[in-house]
Amino acid sequence: MKHVILGNGPAGVVAAEALRAQDKDCEILMVGCEGLPPYSRMAIPYLLEENIDEHGTYLRKKKGHFEALRIDQKNARAASVDATKKMVHFADNSVESYDRLLIATGSHPVRPPIPGLDLPQVQNCWTLEDARAIAKLTKPGSRVVQLGAGFIGCIIMEALAKRGVELTVVEMGDRMVPRMMTPKAGGMIKQWVEEKGIRVRTEAKVEKIEPVGAAPAAQQESSGFFSKLVNTLTGGGSKETPSAPAAHEGPVSVTLSTGEVLEVDVVIVAAGVKPNIDFLEGTGVKVEGGVIVDAGMRTNVADIYAAGDVAAGLDFFTGEPMVSAIQPNAADQARVAAVNMTGGNTELPGVLAINVLDTLGLISTSFGQWWGDEDGDSVELVEESKYRYISLQFKGDVLIGATSIGRTDHVGALRGLIQGRQELGEWKQRLMENPAAFYEAYIAVTQPTALARNVA
């Protein structure tokens, strides 16, 4: 039995190890495309902060780890899959057959259609190669604009701040972390960040990026025309070969939709990610925002599975496809896929949104349907001066979502209540009156005997 894993990030690595644990004799091939040992993208900010070196980003640090498990590795990029013949074709023209295929190709950064985004001063922050470039470009005092203040953007923002740069963050949403935080919570995070000396522009877009002092386009065209004319008149026309203009290495001008113009040294793009799925065209594998999988990580095509950031699993509450791009979810999905690829039968109960973020020392969390249900109830408790906040979302007497800021004690109880689908009974009304009593509610509905003993 030959298992091919496309992707050597957290999902790919965990799946390969779980496959070996399930089957001591199978053939396992794990494919990456960066020519580097498997590493964690989530460790890149710590690399930029200089808390770790590149080796510290590696998912498995012991030399010979994969060889000892007889996990073969290949460096190539998947170009297409022939699901009928069970063959993977790669961009280097090599081919691999498979009996079972796991798609764990992760995602790639979104590149908005902004003029000037291809300038050398503009960088993604997604790969180790990106991190090396950012480390060279950013020094204490460097002027930096960052596009995006989502979950990944906030992590990158903190790393940049610790490098001592002069930072402005531009977010098109009406608040920071708009896909994780309620309006009030996102606004509080923005206020916190600004108090730390970072400028934040919400409800704003970058419209163009251009070199400072660059000649206007019309002038460049005119200059090019006269250069060619002189060349022709002097007999050099037949020898002329087009050449690209020299790369501009100075500052760039960033124009915002608000009309504000910023002169900066570096632009970092953190505008979100999309799953790596282009190579699946023509396979018949169903894709809808990600690779659609059932609770066992199976796609709709026989012997093809998916896990991690590329997979759209079943939402814990709604059963609708949902991509949850967090490392714990990737690992859980990978283990389930491995069991089923080796003939087992196991399932995940559903994908539950779980986000925990440290923004310059301010801890925020969101679990489940933090945005609520149109037919449900909700309550929030705001202590703005203390940077403490909690929002609870209910459907009937079941807690389905929660958001918090500045609360670290027992916050896991919120996840426990949501994931356990606990019926709160009389505790729902108590929480509507005092949302901060969520830990007492958790103890009461999950360990009523223990609570009665404590009260006695």
Buried (B, 14 or more C-beta within 10 A) or exposed (E): BBBBBBBBBBBBBBBBBBBBEBBEEBBBBBBBBBEBBBBBBBBBBBBBBEEBEBEEBBBBEEEEBBEEBEBBBBEBBBBBBEBEEBBBBBEEEEEBEBEBBBBBBBBBBBEBEBEBBEBEBBBBBBBBEBBBBBEEBBEEEBBBBBBBBBBBBBBBBBBBBBBEBBBBBBBBBEBBBBBBBBEBBBBBBBBBBEEBEBEBBBEBBBBBBBBEEBEEEEEEEEEEEEEBEEBEEEEEEEEEEEEEEEEBEEBBBBBBEEEEEBEBBBBBBBBBBBBBBEBBEEBBBBBEEBBBBBBBBBBEBEBBBBBBBBBBBBBBBEEEBBBBBBBEBBBBBBBBBBBBBBEEEEBBEBBBBBBBBEBBEBBBBBBBBBBBBEEBBBBBBBBEEEBBBBBBBBBEBBBBBBBBBBBEEEBBBBBBBBBEEBEBEEBBEBBBEBBBEBBBBBBBBBEEEEBEEEEE
